[in-house]
Amino acid sequence: MLLKLWYLVSTYMAVANSPAPPKLCGINEEWSEETTICTESCEFQNPPCYTGSNDITPGCQCKTNYIRLNEVEPICVRVSDCPKNCTKPHSKWNDCGTLCPPTCEIPNPEYCIDICIRGCFCEDNYVLNTAKMECIKLTYCL
């Protein structure tokens, strides 16, 4: 009985101290214990992240100087290789957009740093639904 107990304890210790299996990620990605669901993409290079959207979880993220192409093709590309087109309805490319785009939460941002942000922005009369990262009419915001 004592020998069996020793065997179980030593086997457990060997498994507990063995290195974790490697995490597999895609090309130009790396594993991180701290990723967020609120990630940058070519379309939204500075996404407005609000409470609940920046929860930290382990997962794959783009390597330094790389960014997600978009939600349809979530591959990592160099920031300089981002196309100047938008895949989401009612969005358009802007080389010098605002850091504080109109959103469902803040439809008329008052205070914002005046710097240029490249990426997709909502067309006139639309606001960004940050939960789905899509442009909708303000009246459809919950």
URLIN-V792115 format. One record per residue. N is the residue number from 0. RES is the residue in three letters. NEAR is the number of other C-alpha atoms within 12 Angstrom. Layout:
# URLIN-V792115
n-><N | N>
res-><RES | RES>
near-><NEAR | NEAR>
This chain:
# URLIN-V792115
n-><0 | 1 | 2 | 3 | 4 | 5 | 6 | 7 | 8 | 9 | 10 | 11 | 12 | 13 | 14 | 15 | 16 | 17 | 18 | 19 | 20 | 21 | 22 | 23 | 24 | 25 | 26 | 27 | 28 | 29 | 30 | 31 | 32 | 33 | 34 | 35 | 36 | 37 | 38 | 39 | 40 | 41 | 42 | 43 | 44 | 45 | 46 | 47 | 48 | 49 | 50 | 51 | 52 | 53 | 54 | 55 | 56 | 57 | 58 | 59 | 60 | 61 | 62 | 63 | 64 | 65 | 66 | 67 | 68 | 69 | 70 | 71 | 72 | 73 | 74 | 75 | 76 | 77 | 78 | 79 | 80 | 81 | 82 | 83 | 84 | 85 | 86 | 87 | 88 | 89 | 90 | 91 | 92 | 93 | 94 | 95 | 96 | 97 | 98 | 99 | 100 | 101 | 102 | 103 | 104 | 105 | 106 | 107 | 108 | 109 | 110 | 111 | 112 | 113 | 114 | 115 | 116 | 117 | 118 | 119 | 120 | 121 | 122 | 123 | 124 | 125 | 126 | 127 | 128 | 129 | 130 | 131 | 132 | 133 | 134 | 135 | 136 | 137 | 138 | 139 | 140 | 141>
res-><MET | LEU | LEU | LYS | LEU | TRP | TYR | LEU | VAL | SER | THR | TYR | MET | ALA | VAL | ALA | ASN | SER | PRO | ALA | PRO | PRO | LYS | LEU | CYS | GLY | ILE | ASN | GLU | GLU | TRP | SER | GLU | GLU | THR | THR | ILE | CYS | THR | GLU | SER | CYS | GLU | PHE | GLN | ASN | PRO | PRO | CYS | TYR | THR | GLY | SER | ASN | ASP | ILE | THR | PRO | GLY | CYS | GLN | CYS | LYS | THR | ASN | TYR | ILE | ARG | LEU | ASN | GLU | VAL | GLU | PRO | ILE | CYS | VAL | ARG | VAL | SER | ASP | CYS | PRO | LYS | ASN | CYS | THR | LYS | PRO | HIS | SER | LYS | TRP | ASN | ASP | CYS | GLY | THR | LEU | CYS | PRO | PRO | THR | CYS | GLU | ILE | PRO | ASN | PRO | GLU | TYR | CYS | ILE | ASP | ILE | CYS | ILE | ARG | GLY | CYS | PHE | CYS | GLU | ASP | ASN | TYR | VAL | LEU | ASN | THR | ALA | LYS | MET | GLU | CYS | ILE | LYS | LEU | THR | TYR | CYS | LEU>
near-><7 | 8 | 9 | 10 | 11 | 12 | 13 | 14 | 14 | 14 | 14 | 13 | 13 | 12 | 13 | 11 | 10 | 11 | 10 | 8 | 8 | 12 | 16 | 14 | 18 | 18 | 19 | 23 | 25 | 22 | 21 | 19 | 13 | 17 | 22 | 23 | 28 | 28 | 33 | 34 | 37 | 39 | 39 | 45 | 34 | 26 | 35 | 34 | 28 | 19 | 14 | 13 | 20 | 19 | 15 | 16 | 16 | 16 | 21 | 28 | 34 | 29 | 22 | 14 | 19 | 26 | 33 | 36 | 32 | 28 | 23 | 13 | 14 | 23 | 26 | 31 | 27 | 21 | 26 | 18 | 16 | 28 | 23 | 23 | 23 | 28 | 26 | 25 | 21 | 23 | 30 | 25 | 27 | 25 | 22 | 18 | 28 | 29 | 28 | 29 | 41 | 33 | 35 | 28 | 21 | 21 | 23 | 17 | 17 | 13 | 12 | 15 | 13 | 13 | 13 | 17 | 24 | 29 | 35 | 40 | 43 | 36 | 23 | 16 | 20 | 26 | 35 | 38 | 33 | 32 | 24 | 21 | 36 | 34 | 34 | 29 | 23 | 22 | 15 | 15 | 21 | 12>
